[in-house]
């Protein structure tokens, strides 16, 4: 009897049909913090709007996905340091457009407060964010495969390092990144008197290298970006 073929995973730039799944994956990363910034009742709507309008850090073109039989089961996003300012400004515009000027300014104040104690990405680095795997597909090597694919693309674009922030209390995530060659660079936390507080965050960094993905033959690229990352909106 012939064995059934392994499920075919597809690596691709995020598309409009992936947006609802991406919203839920992003929410799963830090639901309490995201709801505190964007509002519990407006978070889903804002994320979906920003994704579909391709605006700022939440734009579809910043995100890559893994699909299993057409279903988005994992997402990762990143940007080059040189693109940060343009993405920041586009994100602020997207907030004001979605919430209206008065409510939007309140959201922006909370957002700025949430990140002002974090270290800025290093020059020439590629910063990873919105990295999440659907719960049913964790611990199967998919996160490693997706991260290595992103590292490969970043290396091709000329970046010399990968950087990301991770909750200092999430020992499993810290060990995961250490296995991929990242090390802790610094730790940041908001002071107790701050209006927005969060758990201490570790900035982790590692060499950005073109990784071999021969261990993951069932992950095929649907739309490679070649030698460059997509332009910022």
PyMOL CGO cylinders between C-alpha atoms (Angstrom):
from pymol import cmd
from pymol.cgo import CYLINDER

trace = [
    CYLINDER, 0.00, 0.00, 0.00, 1.39, 3.39, -0.99, 0.3, 1, 1, 1, 1, 1, 1,
    CYLINDER, 1.39, 3.39, -0.99, 1.79, 5.84, 1.89, 0.3, 1, 1, 1, 1, 1, 1,
    CYLINDER, 1.79, 5.84, 1.89, -0.23, 9.04, 1.69, 0.3, 1, 1, 1, 1, 1, 1,
    CYLINDER, -0.23, 9.04, 1.69, 1.86, 12.06, 0.63, 0.3, 1, 1, 1, 1, 1, 1,
    CYLINDER, 1.86, 12.06, 0.63, 2.87, 14.52, 3.30, 0.3, 1, 1, 1, 1, 1, 1,
    CYLINDER, 2.87, 14.52, 3.30, 0.63, 17.61, 3.50, 0.3, 1, 1, 1, 1, 1, 1,
    CYLINDER, 0.63, 17.61, 3.50, 1.99, 20.35, 1.25, 0.3, 1, 1, 1, 1, 1, 1,
    CYLINDER, 1.99, 20.35, 1.25, 2.77, 23.59, 3.06, 0.3, 1, 1, 1, 1, 1, 1,
    CYLINDER, 2.77, 23.59, 3.06, 2.89, 26.81, 1.09, 0.3, 1, 1, 1, 1, 1, 1,
    CYLINDER, 2.89, 26.81, 1.09, 5.09, 29.79, 1.99, 0.3, 1, 1, 1, 1, 1, 1,
    CYLINDER, 5.09, 29.79, 1.99, 3.81, 33.03, 0.51, 0.3, 1, 1, 1, 1, 1, 1,
    CYLINDER, 3.81, 33.03, 0.51, 3.42, 36.77, 0.90, 0.3, 1, 1, 1, 1, 1, 1,
    CYLINDER, 3.42, 36.77, 0.90, 0.18, 37.36, 2.81, 0.3, 1, 1, 1, 1, 1, 1,
    CYLINDER, 0.18, 37.36, 2.81, -2.91, 37.77, 0.65, 0.3, 1, 1, 1, 1, 1, 1,
    CYLINDER, -2.91, 37.77, 0.65, -6.33, 39.26, 1.30, 0.3, 1, 1, 1, 1, 1, 1,
    CYLINDER, -6.33, 39.26, 1.30, -7.84, 35.82, 1.96, 0.3, 1, 1, 1, 1, 1, 1,
    CYLINDER, -7.84, 35.82, 1.96, -5.33, 35.33, 4.79, 0.3, 1, 1, 1, 1, 1, 1,
    CYLINDER, -5.33, 35.33, 4.79, -6.30, 38.53, 6.63, 0.3, 1, 1, 1, 1, 1, 1,
    CYLINDER, -6.30, 38.53, 6.63, -8.95, 37.11, 9.03, 0.3, 1, 1, 1, 1, 1, 1,
    CYLINDER, -8.95, 37.11, 9.03, -6.60, 34.32, 10.14, 0.3, 1, 1, 1, 1, 1, 1,
    CYLINDER, -6.60, 34.32, 10.14, -3.70, 36.77, 10.51, 0.3, 1, 1, 1, 1, 1, 1,
    CYLINDER, -3.70, 36.77, 10.51, -5.82, 38.98, 12.76, 0.3, 1, 1, 1, 1, 1, 1,
    CYLINDER, -5.82, 38.98, 12.76, -6.43, 36.08, 15.14, 0.3, 1, 1, 1, 1, 1, 1,
    CYLINDER, -6.43, 36.08, 15.14, -2.77, 35.04, 15.06, 0.3, 1, 1, 1, 1, 1, 1,
    CYLINDER, -2.77, 35.04, 15.06, -1.62, 38.58, 15.90, 0.3, 1, 1, 1, 1, 1, 1,
    CYLINDER, -1.62, 38.58, 15.90, -4.17, 38.82, 18.72, 0.3, 1, 1, 1, 1, 1, 1,
    CYLINDER, -4.17, 38.82, 18.72, -2.83, 35.58, 20.20, 0.3, 1, 1, 1, 1, 1, 1,
    CYLINDER, -2.83, 35.58, 20.20, 0.65, 37.07, 20.69, 0.3, 1, 1, 1, 1, 1, 1,
    CYLINDER, 0.65, 37.07, 20.69, -0.23, 39.59, 23.42, 0.3, 1, 1, 1, 1, 1, 1,
    CYLINDER, -0.23, 39.59, 23.42, -4.01, 40.01, 23.67, 0.3, 1, 1, 1, 1, 1, 1,
    CYLINDER, -4.01, 40.01, 23.67, -4.08, 42.06, 26.88, 0.3, 1, 1, 1, 1, 1, 1,
    CYLINDER, -4.08, 42.06, 26.88, -1.48, 44.59, 25.68, 0.3, 1, 1, 1, 1, 1, 1,
    CYLINDER, -1.48, 44.59, 25.68, -3.04, 44.92, 22.23, 0.3, 1, 1, 1, 1, 1, 1,
    CYLINDER, -3.04, 44.92, 22.23, -6.51, 45.45, 23.68, 0.3, 1, 1, 1, 1, 1, 1,
    CYLINDER, -6.51, 45.45, 23.68, -5.15, 48.05, 26.09, 0.3, 1, 1, 1, 1, 1, 1,
    CYLINDER, -5.15, 48.05, 26.09, -3.65, 49.99, 23.17, 0.3, 1, 1, 1, 1, 1, 1,
    CYLINDER, -3.65, 49.99, 23.17, -6.26, 49.59, 20.45, 0.3, 1, 1, 1, 1, 1, 1,
    CYLINDER, -6.26, 49.59, 20.45, -9.39, 48.86, 22.50, 0.3, 1, 1, 1, 1, 1, 1,
    CYLINDER, -9.39, 48.86, 22.50, -10.96, 45.46, 23.12, 0.3, 1, 1, 1, 1, 1, 1,
    CYLINDER, -10.96, 45.46, 23.12, -13.92, 46.15, 20.84, 0.3, 1, 1, 1, 1, 1, 1,
    CYLINDER, -13.92, 46.15, 20.84, -11.98, 47.85, 18.04, 0.3, 1, 1, 1, 1, 1, 1,
    CYLINDER, -11.98, 47.85, 18.04, -8.84, 45.71, 17.84, 0.3, 1, 1, 1, 1, 1, 1,
    CYLINDER, -8.84, 45.71, 17.84, -10.07, 43.16, 15.30, 0.3, 1, 1, 1, 1, 1, 1,
    CYLINDER, -10.07, 43.16, 15.30, -11.59, 45.83, 13.08, 0.3, 1, 1, 1, 1, 1, 1,
    CYLINDER, -11.59, 45.83, 13.08, -8.46, 47.97, 13.10, 0.3, 1, 1, 1, 1, 1, 1,
    CYLINDER, -8.46, 47.97, 13.10, -6.10, 45.09, 12.36, 0.3, 1, 1, 1, 1, 1, 1,
    CYLINDER, -6.10, 45.09, 12.36, -8.27, 43.87, 9.49, 0.3, 1, 1, 1, 1, 1, 1,
    CYLINDER, -8.27, 43.87, 9.49, -8.53, 47.39, 8.06, 0.3, 1, 1, 1, 1, 1, 1,
    CYLINDER, -8.53, 47.39, 8.06, -4.77, 48.01, 8.26, 0.3, 1, 1, 1, 1, 1, 1,
    CYLINDER, -4.77, 48.01, 8.26, -3.99, 44.63, 6.71, 0.3, 1, 1, 1, 1, 1, 1,
    CYLINDER, -3.99, 44.63, 6.71, -6.34, 45.06, 3.77, 0.3, 1, 1, 1, 1, 1, 1,
    CYLINDER, -6.34, 45.06, 3.77, -5.32, 48.67, 3.16, 0.3, 1, 1, 1, 1, 1, 1,
    CYLINDER, -5.32, 48.67, 3.16, -1.68, 47.53, 3.39, 0.3, 1, 1, 1, 1, 1, 1,
    CYLINDER, -1.68, 47.53, 3.39, -0.80, 50.35, 5.76, 0.3, 1, 1, 1, 1, 1, 1,
    CYLINDER, -0.80, 50.35, 5.76, 2.18, 50.57, 8.07, 0.3, 1, 1, 1, 1, 1, 1,
    CYLINDER, 2.18, 50.57, 8.07, 3.50, 47.76, 10.23, 0.3, 1, 1, 1, 1, 1, 1,
    CYLINDER, 3.50, 47.76, 10.23, 0.25, 45.79, 9.96, 0.3, 1, 1, 1, 1, 1, 1,
    CYLINDER, 0.25, 45.79, 9.96, 0.08, 45.91, 6.15, 0.3, 1, 1, 1, 1, 1, 1,
    CYLINDER, 0.08, 45.91, 6.15, -0.29, 42.65, 4.26, 0.3, 1, 1, 1, 1, 1, 1,
    CYLINDER, -0.29, 42.65, 4.26, 2.93, 43.18, 2.31, 0.3, 1, 1, 1, 1, 1, 1,
    CYLINDER, 2.93, 43.18, 2.31, 4.94, 43.14, 5.56, 0.3, 1, 1, 1, 1, 1, 1,
    CYLINDER, 4.94, 43.14, 5.56, 3.66, 39.65, 6.39, 0.3, 1, 1, 1, 1, 1, 1,
    CYLINDER, 3.66, 39.65, 6.39, 4.52, 36.18, 5.12, 0.3, 1, 1, 1, 1, 1, 1,
    CYLINDER, 4.52, 36.18, 5.12, 2.42, 33.13, 5.87, 0.3, 1, 1, 1, 1, 1, 1,
    CYLINDER, 2.42, 33.13, 5.87, 2.42, 29.36, 5.87, 0.3, 1, 1, 1, 1, 1, 1,
    CYLINDER, 2.42, 29.36, 5.87, -0.70, 27.79, 4.40, 0.3, 1, 1, 1, 1, 1, 1,
    CYLINDER, -0.70, 27.79, 4.40, -1.85, 24.22, 4.79, 0.3, 1, 1, 1, 1, 1, 1,
    CYLINDER, -1.85, 24.22, 4.79, -4.34, 23.22, 2.12, 0.3, 1, 1, 1, 1, 1, 1,
    CYLINDER, -4.34, 23.22, 2.12, -5.10, 26.90, 1.55, 0.3, 1, 1, 1, 1, 1, 1,
    CYLINDER, -5.10, 26.90, 1.55, -5.55, 27.74, 5.22, 0.3, 1, 1, 1, 1, 1, 1,
    CYLINDER, -5.55, 27.74, 5.22, -3.21, 30.25, 6.87, 0.3, 1, 1, 1, 1, 1, 1,
    CYLINDER, -3.21, 30.25, 6.87, -1.69, 28.57, 9.94, 0.3, 1, 1, 1, 1, 1, 1,
    CYLINDER, -1.69, 28.57, 9.94, 1.33, 30.76, 10.68, 0.3, 1, 1, 1, 1, 1, 1,
    CYLINDER, 1.33, 30.76, 10.68, 2.51, 34.32, 10.12, 0.3, 1, 1, 1, 1, 1, 1,
    CYLINDER, 2.51, 34.32, 10.12, 5.69, 36.35, 10.45, 0.3, 1, 1, 1, 1, 1, 1,
    CYLINDER, 5.69, 36.35, 10.45, 6.51, 39.98, 9.67, 0.3, 1, 1, 1, 1, 1, 1,
    CYLINDER, 6.51, 39.98, 9.67, 9.62, 42.10, 9.58, 0.3, 1, 1, 1, 1, 1, 1,
    CYLINDER, 9.62, 42.10, 9.58, 11.19, 45.30, 8.36, 0.3, 1, 1, 1, 1, 1, 1,
    CYLINDER, 11.19, 45.30, 8.36, 14.59, 46.74, 7.63, 0.3, 1, 1, 1, 1, 1, 1,
    CYLINDER, 14.59, 46.74, 7.63, 15.76, 49.48, 9.98, 0.3, 1, 1, 1, 1, 1, 1,
    CYLINDER, 15.76, 49.48, 9.98, 15.89, 51.88, 7.03, 0.3, 1, 1, 1, 1, 1, 1,
    CYLINDER, 15.89, 51.88, 7.03, 12.13, 51.40, 6.54, 0.3, 1, 1, 1, 1, 1, 1,
    CYLINDER, 12.13, 51.40, 6.54, 11.10, 51.98, 10.17, 0.3, 1, 1, 1, 1, 1, 1,
    CYLINDER, 11.10, 51.98, 10.17, 10.28, 55.69, 10.02, 0.3, 1, 1, 1, 1, 1, 1,
    CYLINDER, 10.28, 55.69, 10.02, 8.09, 55.34, 6.94, 0.3, 1, 1, 1, 1, 1, 1,
    CYLINDER, 8.09, 55.34, 6.94, 6.28, 52.40, 8.46, 0.3, 1, 1, 1, 1, 1, 1,
    CYLINDER, 6.28, 52.40, 8.46, 5.81, 54.25, 11.76, 0.3, 1, 1, 1, 1, 1, 1,
    CYLINDER, 5.81, 54.25, 11.76, 4.25, 57.23, 9.99, 0.3, 1, 1, 1, 1, 1, 1,
    CYLINDER, 4.25, 57.23, 9.99, 2.01, 55.01, 7.85, 0.3, 1, 1, 1, 1, 1, 1,
    CYLINDER, 2.01, 55.01, 7.85, 0.84, 53.21, 11.00, 0.3, 1, 1, 1, 1, 1, 1,
    CYLINDER, 0.84, 53.21, 11.00, -0.09, 56.50, 12.69, 0.3, 1, 1, 1, 1, 1, 1,
    CYLINDER, -0.09, 56.50, 12.69, -2.06, 57.57, 9.60, 0.3, 1, 1, 1, 1, 1, 1,
    CYLINDER, -2.06, 57.57, 9.60, -3.89, 54.23, 9.57, 0.3, 1, 1, 1, 1, 1, 1,
    CYLINDER, -3.89, 54.23, 9.57, -4.90, 54.69, 13.22, 0.3, 1, 1, 1, 1, 1, 1,
    CYLINDER, -4.90, 54.69, 13.22, -6.30, 58.18, 12.71, 0.3, 1, 1, 1, 1, 1, 1,
    CYLINDER, -6.30, 58.18, 12.71, -8.13, 57.06, 9.56, 0.3, 1, 1, 1, 1, 1, 1,
    CYLINDER, -8.13, 57.06, 9.56, -9.75, 54.10, 11.30, 0.3, 1, 1, 1, 1, 1, 1,
    CYLINDER, -9.75, 54.10, 11.30, -10.63, 55.59, 14.69, 0.3, 1, 1, 1, 1, 1, 1,
    CYLINDER, -10.63, 55.59, 14.69, -11.24, 59.27, 13.75, 0.3, 1, 1, 1, 1, 1, 1,
    CYLINDER, -11.24, 59.27, 13.75, -8.84, 62.04, 14.85, 0.3, 1, 1, 1, 1, 1, 1,
    CYLINDER, -8.84, 62.04, 14.85, -9.88, 62.33, 18.51, 0.3, 1, 1, 1, 1, 1, 1,
    CYLINDER, -9.88, 62.33, 18.51, -9.99, 58.61, 19.33, 0.3, 1, 1, 1, 1, 1, 1,
    CYLINDER, -9.99, 58.61, 19.33, -7.04, 57.98, 17.06, 0.3, 1, 1, 1, 1, 1, 1,
    CYLINDER, -7.04, 57.98, 17.06, -4.83, 60.40, 18.99, 0.3, 1, 1, 1, 1, 1, 1,
    CYLINDER, -4.83, 60.40, 18.99, -5.71, 58.57, 22.22, 0.3, 1, 1, 1, 1, 1, 1,
    CYLINDER, -5.71, 58.57, 22.22, -4.70, 55.26, 20.62, 0.3, 1, 1, 1, 1, 1, 1,
    CYLINDER, -4.70, 55.26, 20.62, -1.45, 56.81, 19.38, 0.3, 1, 1, 1, 1, 1, 1,
    CYLINDER, -1.45, 56.81, 19.38, -0.62, 58.09, 22.87, 0.3, 1, 1, 1, 1, 1, 1,
    CYLINDER, -0.62, 58.09, 22.87, -1.08, 54.60, 24.31, 0.3, 1, 1, 1, 1, 1, 1,
    CYLINDER, -1.08, 54.60, 24.31, 0.97, 53.09, 21.49, 0.3, 1, 1, 1, 1, 1, 1,
    CYLINDER, 0.97, 53.09, 21.49, 3.85, 55.53, 21.99, 0.3, 1, 1, 1, 1, 1, 1,
    CYLINDER, 3.85, 55.53, 21.99, 3.76, 54.95, 25.74, 0.3, 1, 1, 1, 1, 1, 1,
    CYLINDER, 3.76, 54.95, 25.74, 3.94, 51.18, 25.20, 0.3, 1, 1, 1, 1, 1, 1,
    CYLINDER, 3.94, 51.18, 25.20, 7.14, 51.30, 23.15, 0.3, 1, 1, 1, 1, 1, 1,
    CYLINDER, 7.14, 51.30, 23.15, 9.05, 54.31, 24.44, 0.3, 1, 1, 1, 1, 1, 1,
    CYLINDER, 9.05, 54.31, 24.44, 11.11, 52.23, 26.88, 0.3, 1, 1, 1, 1, 1, 1,
    CYLINDER, 11.11, 52.23, 26.88, 12.09, 49.68, 24.21, 0.3, 1, 1, 1, 1, 1, 1,
    CYLINDER, 12.09, 49.68, 24.21, 15.47, 49.75, 22.52, 0.3, 1, 1, 1, 1, 1, 1,
    CYLINDER, 15.47, 49.75, 22.52, 15.43, 50.94, 18.91, 0.3, 1, 1, 1, 1, 1, 1,
    CYLINDER, 15.43, 50.94, 18.91, 16.42, 48.38, 16.24, 0.3, 1, 1, 1, 1, 1, 1,
    CYLINDER, 16.42, 48.38, 16.24, 20.11, 48.48, 15.36, 0.3, 1, 1, 1, 1, 1, 1,
    CYLINDER, 20.11, 48.48, 15.36, 21.41, 49.96, 12.13, 0.3, 1, 1, 1, 1, 1, 1,
    CYLINDER, 21.41, 49.96, 12.13, 21.42, 47.47, 9.27, 0.3, 1, 1, 1, 1, 1, 1,
    CYLINDER, 21.42, 47.47, 9.27, 19.22, 45.03, 11.18, 0.3, 1, 1, 1, 1, 1, 1,
    CYLINDER, 19.22, 45.03, 11.18, 16.03, 43.27, 10.20, 0.3, 1, 1, 1, 1, 1, 1,
    CYLINDER, 16.03, 43.27, 10.20, 13.40, 43.42, 12.96, 0.3, 1, 1, 1, 1, 1, 1,
    CYLINDER, 13.40, 43.42, 12.96, 10.97, 40.52, 13.40, 0.3, 1, 1, 1, 1, 1, 1,
    CYLINDER, 10.97, 40.52, 13.40, 7.45, 40.94, 14.80, 0.3, 1, 1, 1, 1, 1, 1,
    CYLINDER, 7.45, 40.94, 14.80, 3.94, 39.43, 14.50, 0.3, 1, 1, 1, 1, 1, 1,
    CYLINDER, 3.94, 39.43, 14.50, 5.41, 35.92, 14.61, 0.3, 1, 1, 1, 1, 1, 1,
    CYLINDER, 5.41, 35.92, 14.61, 2.75, 33.37, 15.53, 0.3, 1, 1, 1, 1, 1, 1,
    CYLINDER, 2.75, 33.37, 15.53, 1.75, 29.76, 14.83, 0.3, 1, 1, 1, 1, 1, 1,
    CYLINDER, 1.75, 29.76, 14.83, -1.80, 28.48, 15.22, 0.3, 1, 1, 1, 1, 1, 1,
    CYLINDER, -1.80, 28.48, 15.22, -1.98, 26.49, 18.45, 0.3, 1, 1, 1, 1, 1, 1,
    CYLINDER, -1.98, 26.49, 18.45, -2.89, 23.20, 16.78, 0.3, 1, 1, 1, 1, 1, 1,
    CYLINDER, -2.89, 23.20, 16.78, 0.29, 23.35, 14.67, 0.3, 1, 1, 1, 1, 1, 1,
    CYLINDER, 0.29, 23.35, 14.67, 2.88, 24.26, 17.28, 0.3, 1, 1, 1, 1, 1, 1,
    CYLINDER, 2.88, 24.26, 17.28, 5.83, 22.04, 18.25, 0.3, 1, 1, 1, 1, 1, 1,
    CYLINDER, 5.83, 22.04, 18.25, 6.00, 20.56, 14.75, 0.3, 1, 1, 1, 1, 1, 1,
    CYLINDER, 6.00, 20.56, 14.75, 9.00, 22.49, 13.43, 0.3, 1, 1, 1, 1, 1, 1,
    CYLINDER, 9.00, 22.49, 13.43, 6.90, 24.97, 11.47, 0.3, 1, 1, 1, 1, 1, 1,
    CYLINDER, 6.90, 24.97, 11.47, 8.03, 27.96, 13.51, 0.3, 1, 1, 1, 1, 1, 1,
    CYLINDER, 8.03, 27.96, 13.51, 11.66, 27.06, 12.88, 0.3, 1, 1, 1, 1, 1, 1,
    CYLINDER, 11.66, 27.06, 12.88, 11.04, 26.65, 9.16, 0.3, 1, 1, 1, 1, 1, 1,
    CYLINDER, 11.04, 26.65, 9.16, 9.19, 29.96, 8.87, 0.3, 1, 1, 1, 1, 1, 1,
    CYLINDER, 9.19, 29.96, 8.87, 11.80, 31.84, 10.89, 0.3, 1, 1, 1, 1, 1, 1,
    CYLINDER, 11.80, 31.84, 10.89, 14.66, 30.40, 8.80, 0.3, 1, 1, 1, 1, 1, 1,
    CYLINDER, 14.66, 30.40, 8.80, 12.84, 31.31, 5.60, 0.3, 1, 1, 1, 1, 1, 1,
    CYLINDER, 12.84, 31.31, 5.60, 12.49, 34.89, 6.85, 0.3, 1, 1, 1, 1, 1, 1,
    CYLINDER, 12.49, 34.89, 6.85, 16.15, 34.93, 7.84, 0.3, 1, 1, 1, 1, 1, 1,
    CYLINDER, 16.15, 34.93, 7.84, 17.08, 33.80, 4.34, 0.3, 1, 1, 1, 1, 1, 1,
    CYLINDER, 17.08, 33.80, 4.34, 15.07, 36.58, 2.72, 0.3, 1, 1, 1, 1, 1, 1,
    CYLINDER, 15.07, 36.58, 2.72, 16.48, 39.22, 5.09, 0.3, 1, 1, 1, 1, 1, 1,
    CYLINDER, 16.48, 39.22, 5.09, 20.04, 38.08, 4.33, 0.3, 1, 1, 1, 1, 1, 1,
    CYLINDER, 20.04, 38.08, 4.33, 19.38, 38.39, 0.62, 0.3, 1, 1, 1, 1, 1, 1,
    CYLINDER, 19.38, 38.39, 0.62, 18.19, 41.96, 1.17, 0.3, 1, 1, 1, 1, 1, 1,
    CYLINDER, 18.19, 41.96, 1.17, 21.56, 42.90, 2.71, 0.3, 1, 1, 1, 1, 1, 1,
    CYLINDER, 21.56, 42.90, 2.71, 20.67, 42.97, 6.41, 0.3, 1, 1, 1, 1, 1, 1,
    CYLINDER, 20.67, 42.97, 6.41, 23.46, 41.90, 8.77, 0.3, 1, 1, 1, 1, 1, 1,
    CYLINDER, 23.46, 41.90, 8.77, 21.43, 40.95, 11.86, 0.3, 1, 1, 1, 1, 1, 1,
    CYLINDER, 21.43, 40.95, 11.86, 18.03, 39.75, 13.00, 0.3, 1, 1, 1, 1, 1, 1,
    CYLINDER, 18.03, 39.75, 13.00, 16.45, 41.38, 16.05, 0.3, 1, 1, 1, 1, 1, 1,
    CYLINDER, 16.45, 41.38, 16.05, 13.22, 40.86, 17.97, 0.3, 1, 1, 1, 1, 1, 1,
    CYLINDER, 13.22, 40.86, 17.97, 11.62, 41.41, 21.35, 0.3, 1, 1, 1, 1, 1, 1,
    CYLINDER, 11.62, 41.41, 21.35, 10.31, 38.59, 23.52, 0.3, 1, 1, 1, 1, 1, 1,
    CYLINDER, 10.31, 38.59, 23.52, 8.61, 38.49, 26.94, 0.3, 1, 1, 1, 1, 1, 1,
    CYLINDER, 8.61, 38.49, 26.94, 11.35, 37.83, 29.49, 0.3, 1, 1, 1, 1, 1, 1,
    CYLINDER, 11.35, 37.83, 29.49, 9.01, 35.46, 31.31, 0.3, 1, 1, 1, 1, 1, 1,
    CYLINDER, 9.01, 35.46, 31.31, 8.42, 33.27, 28.27, 0.3, 1, 1, 1, 1, 1, 1,
    CYLINDER, 8.42, 33.27, 28.27, 11.24, 30.78, 28.83, 0.3, 1, 1, 1, 1, 1, 1,
    CYLINDER, 11.24, 30.78, 28.83, 10.08, 28.52, 26.00, 0.3, 1, 1, 1, 1, 1, 1,
    CYLINDER, 10.08, 28.52, 26.00, 10.24, 31.32, 23.43, 0.3, 1, 1, 1, 1, 1, 1,
    CYLINDER, 10.24, 31.32, 23.43, 13.65, 32.47, 24.67, 0.3, 1, 1, 1, 1, 1, 1,
    CYLINDER, 13.65, 32.47, 24.67, 15.02, 28.92, 24.31, 0.3, 1, 1, 1, 1, 1, 1,
    CYLINDER, 15.02, 28.92, 24.31, 13.48, 28.64, 20.85, 0.3, 1, 1, 1, 1, 1, 1,
    CYLINDER, 13.48, 28.64, 20.85, 15.31, 31.74, 19.64, 0.3, 1, 1, 1, 1, 1, 1,
    CYLINDER, 15.31, 31.74, 19.64, 18.54, 30.67, 21.34, 0.3, 1, 1, 1, 1, 1, 1,
    CYLINDER, 18.54, 30.67, 21.34, 18.41, 27.40, 19.38, 0.3, 1, 1, 1, 1, 1, 1,
    CYLINDER, 18.41, 27.40, 19.38, 18.21, 29.51, 16.23, 0.3, 1, 1, 1, 1, 1, 1,
    CYLINDER, 18.21, 29.51, 16.23, 21.38, 31.35, 17.19, 0.3, 1, 1, 1, 1, 1, 1,
    CYLINDER, 21.38, 31.35, 17.19, 19.99, 34.51, 18.82, 0.3, 1, 1, 1, 1, 1, 1,
    CYLINDER, 19.99, 34.51, 18.82, 21.31, 35.88, 22.10, 0.3, 1, 1, 1, 1, 1, 1,
    CYLINDER, 21.31, 35.88, 22.10, 19.95, 38.38, 24.61, 0.3, 1, 1, 1, 1, 1, 1,
    CYLINDER, 19.95, 38.38, 24.61, 21.18, 41.90, 23.91, 0.3, 1, 1, 1, 1, 1, 1,
    CYLINDER, 21.18, 41.90, 23.91, 19.28, 43.93, 26.53, 0.3, 1, 1, 1, 1, 1, 1,
    CYLINDER, 19.28, 43.93, 26.53, 16.22, 44.00, 28.78, 0.3, 1, 1, 1, 1, 1, 1,
    CYLINDER, 16.22, 44.00, 28.78, 13.67, 46.81, 28.95, 0.3, 1, 1, 1, 1, 1, 1,
    CYLINDER, 13.67, 46.81, 28.95, 10.60, 47.42, 31.10, 0.3, 1, 1, 1, 1, 1, 1,
    CYLINDER, 10.60, 47.42, 31.10, 8.28, 50.31, 31.80, 0.3, 1, 1, 1, 1, 1, 1,
    CYLINDER, 8.28, 50.31, 31.80, 8.70, 51.95, 35.23, 0.3, 1, 1, 1, 1, 1, 1,
    CYLINDER, 8.70, 51.95, 35.23, 5.98, 51.29, 37.78, 0.3, 1, 1, 1, 1, 1, 1,
    CYLINDER, 5.98, 51.29, 37.78, 4.75, 54.88, 37.52, 0.3, 1, 1, 1, 1, 1, 1,
    CYLINDER, 4.75, 54.88, 37.52, 4.20, 54.66, 33.75, 0.3, 1, 1, 1, 1, 1, 1,
    CYLINDER, 4.20, 54.66, 33.75, 0.62, 54.85, 32.47, 0.3, 1, 1, 1, 1, 1, 1,
    CYLINDER, 0.62, 54.85, 32.47, 1.25, 51.77, 30.31, 0.3, 1, 1, 1, 1, 1, 1,
    CYLINDER, 1.25, 51.77, 30.31, 3.10, 48.91, 31.96, 0.3, 1, 1, 1, 1, 1, 1,
    CYLINDER, 3.10, 48.91, 31.96, 4.19, 45.62, 30.46, 0.3, 1, 1, 1, 1, 1, 1,
    CYLINDER, 4.19, 45.62, 30.46, 6.30, 42.63, 31.40, 0.3, 1, 1, 1, 1, 1, 1,
    CYLINDER, 6.30, 42.63, 31.40, 10.07, 43.04, 30.96, 0.3, 1, 1, 1, 1, 1, 1,
    CYLINDER, 10.07, 43.04, 30.96, 11.04, 42.46, 27.34, 0.3, 1, 1, 1, 1, 1, 1,
    CYLINDER, 11.04, 42.46, 27.34, 14.28, 40.94, 26.10, 0.3, 1, 1, 1, 1, 1, 1,
    CYLINDER, 14.28, 40.94, 26.10, 15.85, 42.26, 22.92, 0.3, 1, 1, 1, 1, 1, 1,
    CYLINDER, 15.85, 42.26, 22.92, 17.42, 39.29, 21.16, 0.3, 1, 1, 1, 1, 1, 1,
    CYLINDER, 17.42, 39.29, 21.16, 19.76, 39.49, 18.20, 0.3, 1, 1, 1, 1, 1, 1,
    CYLINDER, 19.76, 39.49, 18.20, 21.63, 37.13, 15.91, 0.3, 1, 1, 1, 1, 1, 1,
    CYLINDER, 21.63, 37.13, 15.91, 23.55, 36.97, 12.70, 0.3, 1, 1, 1, 1, 1, 1,
    CYLINDER, 23.55, 36.97, 12.70, 21.43, 37.29, 9.59, 0.3, 1, 1, 1, 1, 1, 1,
    CYLINDER, 21.43, 37.29, 9.59, 22.56, 34.46, 7.34, 0.3, 1, 1, 1, 1, 1, 1,
    CYLINDER, 22.56, 34.46, 7.34, 21.20, 32.67, 4.33, 0.3, 1, 1, 1, 1, 1, 1,
    CYLINDER, 21.20, 32.67, 4.33, 20.00, 29.41, 5.88, 0.3, 1, 1, 1, 1, 1, 1,
    CYLINDER, 20.00, 29.41, 5.88, 19.61, 26.06, 4.18, 0.3, 1, 1, 1, 1, 1, 1,
    CYLINDER, 19.61, 26.06, 4.18, 16.07, 24.72, 4.27, 0.3, 1, 1, 1, 1, 1, 1,
    CYLINDER, 16.07, 24.72, 4.27, 16.73, 21.21, 2.98, 0.3, 1, 1, 1, 1, 1, 1,
    CYLINDER, 16.73, 21.21, 2.98, 15.23, 19.79, 6.18, 0.3, 1, 1, 1, 1, 1, 1,
    CYLINDER, 15.23, 19.79, 6.18, 11.82, 21.14, 5.15, 0.3, 1, 1, 1, 1, 1, 1,
    CYLINDER, 11.82, 21.14, 5.15, 11.18, 19.73, 1.65, 0.3, 1, 1, 1, 1, 1, 1,
    CYLINDER, 11.18, 19.73, 1.65, 7.39, 19.87, 2.06, 0.3, 1, 1, 1, 1, 1, 1,
    CYLINDER, 7.39, 19.87, 2.06, 7.41, 23.68, 2.39, 0.3, 1, 1, 1, 1, 1, 1,
    CYLINDER, 7.41, 23.68, 2.39, 7.37, 25.15, -1.08, 0.3, 1, 1, 1, 1, 1, 1,
    CYLINDER, 7.37, 25.15, -1.08, 7.51, 28.88, -1.83, 0.3, 1, 1, 1, 1, 1, 1,
    CYLINDER, 7.51, 28.88, -1.83, 4.49, 30.15, -3.74, 0.3, 1, 1, 1, 1, 1, 1,
    CYLINDER, 4.49, 30.15, -3.74, 5.83, 33.62, -4.35, 0.3, 1, 1, 1, 1, 1, 1,
    CYLINDER, 5.83, 33.62, -4.35, 9.49, 34.23, -3.58, 0.3, 1, 1, 1, 1, 1, 1,
    CYLINDER, 9.49, 34.23, -3.58, 10.51, 37.86, -3.21, 0.3, 1, 1, 1, 1, 1, 1,
    CYLINDER, 10.51, 37.86, -3.21, 13.88, 37.30, -4.84, 0.3, 1, 1, 1, 1, 1, 1,
    CYLINDER, 13.88, 37.30, -4.84, 16.68, 39.55, -3.73, 0.3, 1, 1, 1, 1, 1, 1,
    CYLINDER, 16.68, 39.55, -3.73, 14.65, 42.30, -2.10, 0.3, 1, 1, 1, 1, 1, 1,
    CYLINDER, 14.65, 42.30, -2.10, 11.91, 42.81, 0.44, 0.3, 1, 1, 1, 1, 1, 1,
    CYLINDER, 11.91, 42.81, 0.44, 8.70, 44.61, -0.60, 0.3, 1, 1, 1, 1, 1, 1,
    CYLINDER, 8.70, 44.61, -0.60, 8.85, 48.42, -0.52, 0.3, 1, 1, 1, 1, 1, 1,
    CYLINDER, 8.85, 48.42, -0.52, 7.28, 50.23, 2.40, 0.3, 1, 1, 1, 1, 1, 1,
    CYLINDER, 7.28, 50.23, 2.40, 3.86, 51.73, 1.79, 0.3, 1, 1, 1, 1, 1, 1,
]
cmd.load_cgo(trace, "trace")
